[in-house]
Amino acid sequence: RPSRQTRPRQTWKVSEMPDGVQLAKLCFDNDCVCSVLTLQDGSVRHGPLRKSIREAQTDLADLRALQRSRGDATACTELEARDVQAMTAFFSSRSGHGSRR
């Protein structure tokens, strides 16, 4: 999932990823981004794969707000639900349309 490569300029038109957003991989290196939510114990959870930085930033803002108001467990449940929705949407869009990339 998340990629360690840090060359976002070509694909994403930024010199570096915004705070809390990380390059990720779905089909090939750096083809997606995801939010990175830091939990109270210092561990991190990676949000759903997104095709735009703005979407990942929205995820992060929503998840942080939920984390502040209802805690880590609720934020993680929402993160998992968003991940399922994102993957379902991705694979649904590919089914029936050949092997489009």
DSSP file (Angstrom, degrees, kcal/mol; ACC not computed):
  #  RESIDUE AA STRUCTURE BP1 BP2  ACC     N-H-->O    O-->H-N    N-H-->O    O-->H-N    TCO  KAPPA ALPHA  PHI   PSI    X-CA   Y-CA   Z-CA
    1    1 A R              0   0    0      0, 0.0    24,-1.9     0, 0.0    33,-0.0   0.000 360.0 360.0 360.0 -95.4    0.0    0.0    0.0
    2    2 A P  B     -A   24   0A   0      0, 0.0     2,-0.3     0, 0.0    22,-0.3  -0.291 360.0-137.9 -62.3 142.4    1.9    3.1    1.1
    3    3 A S        -     0   0    0     20,-2.4    20,-0.3     2,-0.1    26,-0.0  -0.774  11.0-150.7-102.3 143.3    5.0    3.8   -0.9
    4    4 A R        +     0   0    0     -2,-0.3    -1,-0.1    18,-0.1     2,-0.0   0.613  66.8 108.6 -84.3 -13.8    8.3    4.9    0.5
    5    5 A Q        -     0   0    0      1,-0.1    18,-0.2     2,-0.1    -2,-0.1  -0.369  53.0-162.7 -66.9 144.0    9.2    6.7   -2.7
    6    6 A T        +     0   0    0      1,-0.1     3,-0.1    16,-0.1    -1,-0.1  -0.331  50.8 111.3-126.7  51.5    9.1   10.4   -2.4
    7    7 A R        +     0   0    0      1,-0.1     4,-0.4     9,-0.0     3,-0.3  -0.601  25.7 148.0-120.3  70.7    9.0   11.8   -6.0
    8    8 A P     >> +     0   0    0      0, 0.0     4,-2.5     0, 0.0     6,-0.5   0.609  45.5  91.3 -80.9  -9.7    5.5   13.3   -6.2
    9    9 A R  H  >5S+     0   0    0      6,-0.3     4,-1.6     3,-0.2     6,-0.1   0.894  85.5  45.2 -57.5 -49.6    6.3   16.1   -8.6
   10   10 A Q  H  45S+     0   0    0     -3,-0.3    -1,-0.2     1,-0.2     5,-0.0   0.956 125.9  25.9 -62.4 -54.4    5.6   14.4  -11.9
   11   11 A T  H  45S+     0   0    0     -4,-0.4    -2,-0.2     1,-0.2    -1,-0.2   0.891 133.0  32.4 -78.2 -41.0    2.3   12.7  -11.1
   12   12 A W  H  <5S-     0   0    0     -4,-2.5    -3,-0.2     2,-0.2    -2,-0.2   0.489  92.8-129.9-104.5  -5.0    0.9   14.9   -8.4
   13   13 A K  S  <<S+     0   0    0     -4,-1.6     2,-0.3    -5,-0.5    -4,-0.2   0.801  72.1 107.4  61.2  31.6    2.3   18.4   -9.3
   14   14 A V        -     0   0    0     -6,-0.5    -1,-0.2     1,-0.1    -2,-0.2  -0.971  69.9-136.5-134.2 152.2    3.6   19.1   -5.9
   15   15 A S  S    S+     0   0    0     -2,-0.3     2,-0.3     1,-0.3    -6,-0.3   0.796  91.7   2.7 -79.2 -27.0    7.2   19.2   -4.6
   16   16 A E  S    S-     0   0    0     -8,-0.1    -1,-0.3    -9,-0.1    -9,-0.0  -0.986  85.6 -95.7-153.1 155.9    6.2   17.2   -1.5
   17   17 A M        -     0   0    0     -2,-0.3     3,-0.1    -3,-0.1     4,-0.0  -0.413  46.6-105.4 -70.2 143.2    3.1   15.6   -0.1
   18   18 A P    >   -     0   0    0      0, 0.0     3,-2.0     0, 0.0    -1,-0.1  -0.247  52.7 -75.4 -62.3 158.3    1.1   17.7    2.4
   19   19 A D  T 3  S+     0   0    0      1,-0.3     3,-0.1    16,-0.0    17,-0.0  -0.318 121.5  18.4 -55.1 130.7    1.3   16.7    6.1
   20   20 A G  T 3  S+     0   0    0      1,-0.2    16,-2.3    -3,-0.1     2,-0.4   0.521 104.3 101.0  84.4   5.6   -0.7   13.6    6.7
   21   21 A V  E <   - B   0  35A   0     -3,-2.0     2,-0.3    14,-0.2    -1,-0.2  -0.981  49.3-174.3-124.4 137.1   -0.8   12.5    3.1
   22   22 A Q  E     - B   0  34A   0     12,-2.8    12,-2.2    -2,-0.4   -18,-0.1  -0.955  29.6-106.2-132.9 146.8    1.4    9.8    1.7
   23   23 A L  E     - B   0  33A   0     -2,-0.3   -20,-2.4   -20,-0.3     2,-0.3  -0.403  45.6-179.3 -64.3 148.1    2.2    8.3   -1.7
   24   24 A A  E     -AB   2  32A   0      8,-2.8     8,-1.6   -22,-0.3     7,-0.4  -0.879  22.1-123.5-145.6 174.8    0.7    4.8   -2.2
   25   25 A K        +     0   0    0    -24,-1.9     4,-0.2    -2,-0.3    24,-0.0  -0.988  33.4 150.9-131.2 129.0    0.4    2.0   -4.7
   26   26 A L  S    S-     0   0    0      2,-0.7    -1,-0.1    -2,-0.4     3,-0.1   0.650  93.7  -7.2-112.3 -62.6   -2.6    0.3   -6.1
   27   27 A C  S    S+     0   0    0      1,-0.4     2,-0.3    74,-0.1    -2,-0.1   0.735 137.3   2.3-104.9 -33.1   -1.5   -0.9   -9.6
   28   28 A F  S >  S-     0   0    0     -4,-0.1     3,-1.6     0, 0.0    -2,-0.7  -0.968  98.0 -61.3-150.8 163.1    2.0    0.7   -9.8
   29   29 A D  T 3  S-     0   0    0     -2,-0.3    -4,-0.2     1,-0.3    -2,-0.0  -0.140 115.4  -2.4 -51.6 132.7    4.2    2.9   -7.6
   30   30 A N  T 3  S+     0   0    0     -6,-0.2    -1,-0.3     1,-0.1    -5,-0.2   0.689  86.4 129.1  63.4  24.0    2.8    6.2   -6.6
   31   31 A D  S <  S+     0   0    0     -3,-1.6     2,-0.3    -7,-0.4    -6,-0.2   0.558  74.3  26.4 -84.5  -6.6   -0.4    5.9   -8.6
   32   32 A C  E     -B   24   0A   0     -8,-1.6    -8,-2.8    -4,-0.2     2,-0.3  -0.897  66.9-143.8-142.1 170.5   -2.5    6.8   -5.5
   33   33 A V  E     -BC  23  50A   0     17,-2.3    17,-3.1    -2,-0.3     2,-0.3  -0.903  14.4-167.7-129.8 163.6   -2.3    8.7   -2.2
   34   34 A C  E     -B   22   0A   0    -12,-2.2   -12,-2.8    -2,-0.3     2,-0.2  -0.988  24.4-108.9-148.2 157.1   -3.7    8.0    1.2
   35   35 A S  E     -B   21   0A   0     13,-0.5    12,-3.0    -2,-0.3     2,-0.5  -0.493  24.8-143.9 -79.0 156.7   -4.2    9.8    4.5
   36   36 A V  E     -D   46   0B   0    -16,-2.3     2,-0.5    10,-0.2    10,-0.2  -0.949  13.1-164.1-126.6 109.7   -2.1    8.8    7.5
   37   37 A L  E     -D   45   0B   0      8,-2.9     8,-2.4    -2,-0.5     2,-0.5  -0.829   8.8-147.6 -97.8 123.6   -4.0    8.9   10.8
   38   38 A T  E     -D   44   0B   0     -2,-0.5     6,-0.2     6,-0.2     2,-0.1  -0.806  16.3-146.4 -92.3 125.7   -1.9    8.9   14.0
   39   39 A L    >   -     0   0    0      4,-3.2     3,-2.1    -2,-0.5    -1,-0.0  -0.353  29.1 -98.7 -86.4 169.0   -3.6    7.1   16.9
   40   40 A Q  T 3  S+     0   0    0      1,-0.3    -1,-0.1     2,-0.1    -2,-0.0   0.800 122.8  55.0 -58.7 -31.6   -3.2    8.0   20.6
   41   41 A D  T 3  S-     0   0    0      2,-0.1    -1,-0.3     1,-0.0     3,-0.1   0.418 121.5-105.6 -84.5   3.4   -0.7    5.2   21.1
   42   42 A G  S <  S+     0   0    0     -3,-2.1    -2,-0.1     1,-0.3     2,-0.1   0.288  81.2 125.6  92.7 -10.8    1.6    6.6   18.3
   43   43 A S        -     0   0    0     -5,-0.1    -4,-3.2     1,-0.0     2,-0.3  -0.346  51.9-133.2 -75.1 164.2    0.7    4.0   15.8
   44   44 A V  E     -D   38   0B   0     -6,-0.2     2,-0.4    -3,-0.1    -6,-0.2  -0.888  11.7-158.2-121.8 152.3   -0.6    5.0   12.4
   45   45 A R  E     -D   37   0B   0     -8,-2.4    -8,-2.9    -2,-0.3     2,-0.5  -0.995  18.6-134.6-126.1 134.2   -3.4    3.8   10.2
   46   46 A H  E     -D   36   0B   0     -2,-0.4   -10,-0.2   -10,-0.2     3,-0.1  -0.761  20.5-139.1 -92.4 130.5   -3.4    4.4    6.4
   47   47 A G        -     0   0    0    -12,-3.0     3,-0.1    -2,-0.5    -1,-0.1  -0.036  41.4 -58.0 -75.7-176.9   -6.7    5.7    4.9
   48   48 A P        -     0   0    0      0, 0.0   -13,-0.5     0, 0.0     2,-0.3  -0.231  60.7 -97.9 -63.9 152.0   -8.2    4.6    1.7
   49   49 A L        -     0   0    0     34,-0.1     2,-0.3   -15,-0.1   -15,-0.2  -0.537  47.9-171.3 -70.5 133.6   -6.4    4.9   -1.6
   50   50 A R  B     -C   33   0A   0    -17,-3.1   -17,-2.3    -2,-0.3   -26,-0.1  -0.909  32.1-141.9-129.1 154.7   -7.3    8.0   -3.4
   51   51 A K  S    S+     0   0    0     -2,-0.3     2,-0.3   -19,-0.2     3,-0.1   0.396  87.7  48.0 -94.7   0.5   -6.7    9.5   -6.9
   52   52 A S  S  > S-     0   0    0    -19,-0.1     4,-1.7     1,-0.1     5,-0.1  -0.999  71.6-135.4-142.1 147.5   -6.4   13.0   -5.6
   53   53 A I  H  > S+     0   0    0     -2,-0.3     4,-2.7     1,-0.2     5,-0.2   0.891 107.9  59.2 -62.3 -40.3   -4.5   14.8   -2.8
   54   54 A R  H  > S+     0   0    0      1,-0.2     4,-2.3     2,-0.2    -1,-0.2   0.899 103.9  50.2 -57.8 -42.7   -7.7   16.7   -2.0
   55   55 A E  H  > S+     0   0    0      2,-0.2     4,-2.5     1,-0.2    -1,-0.2   0.914 111.6  48.1 -62.7 -42.6   -9.7   13.5   -1.4
   56   56 A A  H  X S+     0   0    0     -4,-1.7     4,-2.5     1,-0.2    -2,-0.2   0.889 111.2  50.6 -65.6 -38.4   -6.9   12.2    1.0
   57   57 A Q  H  X S+     0   0    0     -4,-2.7     4,-2.6     2,-0.2    -1,-0.2   0.880 109.5  50.9 -66.7 -37.1   -6.9   15.5    2.8
   58   58 A T  H  X S+     0   0    0     -4,-2.3     4,-2.6    -5,-0.2     5,-0.2   0.928 109.8  50.3 -64.2 -45.2  -10.6   15.4    3.2
   59   59 A D  H  X S+     0   0    0     -4,-2.5     4,-3.1     1,-0.2     5,-0.2   0.950 112.1  48.1 -54.4 -49.5  -10.4   11.9    4.6
   60   60 A L  H  X S+     0   0    0     -4,-2.5     4,-2.7     1,-0.2     5,-0.2   0.913 111.7  48.0 -62.0 -44.9   -7.7   13.0    7.0
   61   61 A A  H  X S+     0   0    0     -4,-2.6     4,-2.1     2,-0.2    -1,-0.2   0.926 115.3  45.7 -61.8 -44.6   -9.7   16.1    8.2
   62   62 A D  H  X S+     0   0    0     -4,-2.6     4,-2.3     2,-0.2    -2,-0.2   0.924 114.8  47.1 -63.8 -45.1  -12.9   14.0    8.7
   63   63 A L  H  X S+     0   0    0     -4,-3.1     4,-2.6    -5,-0.2    -2,-0.2   0.888 111.6  50.3 -67.1 -39.5  -11.0   11.2   10.5
   64   64 A R  H  X S+     0   0    0     -4,-2.7     4,-2.5    -5,-0.2    -1,-0.2   0.908 110.9  49.6 -64.6 -40.9   -9.1   13.6   12.8
   65   65 A A  H  X S+     0   0    0     -4,-2.1     4,-2.2    -5,-0.2    -2,-0.2   0.920 113.0  46.7 -63.2 -43.2  -12.4   15.4   13.7
   66   66 A L  H  X>S+     0   0    0     -4,-2.3     4,-3.1     1,-0.2     5,-0.6   0.899 111.0  52.6 -64.3 -40.7  -14.0   12.0   14.4
   67   67 A Q  H  X5S+     0   0    0     -4,-2.6     4,-1.6     3,-0.2    -2,-0.2   0.912 110.7  47.6 -61.3 -43.4  -11.0   10.9   16.4
   68   68 A R  H  <5S+     0   0    0     -4,-2.5    -2,-0.2     1,-0.2    -1,-0.2   0.901 120.5  36.6 -64.9 -41.2  -11.2   14.1   18.6
   69   69 A S  H  <5S+     0   0    0     -4,-2.2    -2,-0.2    -5,-0.2    -1,-0.2   0.832 137.1  12.8 -84.6 -31.8  -14.9   13.8   19.2
   70   70 A R  H  <5S-     0   0    0     -4,-3.1     4,-0.4     1,-0.2    -3,-0.2   0.472 103.5-113.4-128.8  -4.1  -15.3   10.0   19.6
   71   71 A G     X< -     0   0    0     -4,-1.6     4,-1.9    -5,-0.6    -1,-0.2  -0.198  40.6 -58.0  98.6 172.1  -11.9    8.5   19.9
   72   72 A D  H  > S+     0   0    0      1,-0.2     4,-3.0     2,-0.2     5,-0.2   0.886 124.4  56.9 -59.9 -45.0   -9.5    6.2   18.0
   73   73 A A  H  > S+     0   0    0      1,-0.2     4,-2.1     2,-0.2    -1,-0.2   0.909 109.9  44.4 -60.2 -43.6  -11.9    3.2   17.7
   74   74 A T  H  > S+     0   0    0     -4,-0.4     4,-2.2     2,-0.2    -1,-0.2   0.904 113.7  50.4 -67.9 -40.9  -14.6    5.2   16.0
   75   75 A A  H  X S+     0   0    0     -4,-1.9     4,-2.5     1,-0.2    -2,-0.2   0.903 111.2  49.3 -62.7 -40.7  -12.1    6.9   13.7
   76   76 A C  H  X S+     0   0    0     -4,-3.0     4,-2.5     2,-0.2    -2,-0.2   0.876 108.7  52.6 -67.5 -37.4  -10.6    3.5   12.8
   77   77 A T  H  X S+     0   0    0     -4,-2.1     4,-2.0    -5,-0.2    -1,-0.2   0.922 112.1  45.7 -62.6 -43.4  -14.1    2.0   12.1
   78   78 A E  H  X S+     0   0    0     -4,-2.2     4,-2.6     2,-0.2    -2,-0.2   0.904 110.6  53.7 -66.0 -41.3  -14.8    5.0    9.7
   79   79 A L  H  X S+     0   0    0     -4,-2.5     4,-2.2     1,-0.2    -2,-0.2   0.929 109.8  47.7 -57.9 -46.4  -11.4    4.6    8.1
   80   80 A E  H  X S+     0   0    0     -4,-2.5     4,-2.3     1,-0.2    -1,-0.2   0.893 110.8  51.2 -63.6 -40.1  -12.1    0.9    7.4
   81   81 A A  H  X S+     0   0    0     -4,-2.0     4,-2.3     1,-0.2    -1,-0.2   0.909 110.8  48.3 -64.2 -41.7  -15.6    1.7    6.0
   82   82 A R  H  X S+     0   0    0     -4,-2.6     4,-2.7     2,-0.2    -1,-0.2   0.877 109.5  53.5 -65.5 -36.9  -14.1    4.4    3.7
   83   83 A D  H  X S+     0   0    0     -4,-2.2     4,-2.6    -5,-0.2     5,-0.2   0.929 109.5  47.6 -63.6 -44.5  -11.4    1.9    2.5
   84   84 A V  H  X S+     0   0    0     -4,-2.3     4,-2.7     1,-0.2     5,-0.2   0.922 112.8  49.3 -61.9 -44.3  -14.1   -0.7    1.6
   85   85 A Q  H  X S+     0   0    0     -4,-2.3     4,-2.5     2,-0.2    -2,-0.2   0.918 112.0  48.2 -60.8 -44.1  -16.1    1.9   -0.2
   86   86 A A  H  X S+     0   0    0     -4,-2.7     4,-2.3     2,-0.2    -2,-0.2   0.923 114.4  44.8 -64.4 -44.9  -13.0    3.1   -2.2
   87   87 A M  H  X S+     0   0    0     -4,-2.6     4,-2.7     2,-0.2     5,-0.3   0.899 113.1  51.1 -66.9 -40.2  -12.0   -0.4   -3.1
   88   88 A T  H  X S+     0   0    0     -4,-2.7     4,-2.4    -5,-0.2     5,-0.2   0.928 111.7  47.7 -61.7 -45.2  -15.5   -1.4   -4.1
   89   89 A A  H  X S+     0   0    0     -4,-2.5     4,-2.0    -5,-0.2    -2,-0.2   0.912 112.8  49.3 -62.5 -42.8  -15.8    1.7   -6.3
   90   90 A F  H  X S+     0   0    0     -4,-2.3     4,-1.1     1,-0.2    -2,-0.2   0.958 116.0  40.1 -62.1 -51.7  -12.5    1.0   -7.9
   91   91 A F  H  X S+     0   0    0     -4,-2.7     4,-1.6     1,-0.2    -1,-0.2   0.823 113.3  54.8 -72.3 -29.8  -13.2   -2.6   -8.7
   92   92 A S  H  < S+     0   0    0     -4,-2.4    -1,-0.2    -5,-0.3    -2,-0.2   0.884 106.6  52.0 -66.8 -37.7  -16.8   -2.0   -9.7
   93   93 A S  H  < S+     0   0    0     -4,-2.0    -1,-0.2    -5,-0.2    -2,-0.2   0.781 111.9  47.2 -69.7 -25.3  -15.6    0.6  -12.2
   94   94 A R  H >< S+     0   0    0     -4,-1.1     3,-1.5    -5,-0.1     6,-0.3   0.777  91.8  92.3 -85.8 -28.4  -13.1   -1.9  -13.7
   95   95 A S  T 3< S+     0   0    0     -4,-1.6     4,-0.1     1,-0.3     0, 0.0  -0.451  96.3  13.1 -71.0 137.0  -15.6   -4.8  -14.0
   96   96 A G  T 3  S+     0   0    0     -2,-0.2    -1,-0.3     2,-0.1     3,-0.1   0.442 109.7  86.1  80.7  -1.0  -17.3   -5.0  -17.3
   97   97 A H  S X  S-     0   0    0     -3,-1.5     3,-0.5     1,-0.5    -2,-0.1   0.037  93.3-118.7-118.6  26.1  -15.0   -2.6  -18.9
   98   98 A G  T 3   -     0   0    0      1,-0.2    -1,-0.5     2,-0.0     2,-0.4  -0.352  62.6 -40.3  71.0-155.0  -12.2   -4.9  -20.0
   99   99 A S  T 3  S+     0   0    0     -3,-0.1    -1,-0.2    -4,-0.1    -4,-0.1  -0.395  78.8 169.0-106.0  54.8   -8.7   -4.3  -18.6
  100  100 A R    <         0   0    0     -3,-0.5    -3,-0.1    -2,-0.4    -2,-0.0  -0.306 360.0 360.0 -63.6 148.0   -8.7   -0.6  -18.7
  101  101 A R              0   0    0    -74,-0.0    -1,-0.1    -2,-0.0   -74,-0.1   0.327 360.0 360.0-127.9 360.0   -5.9    1.3  -16.9
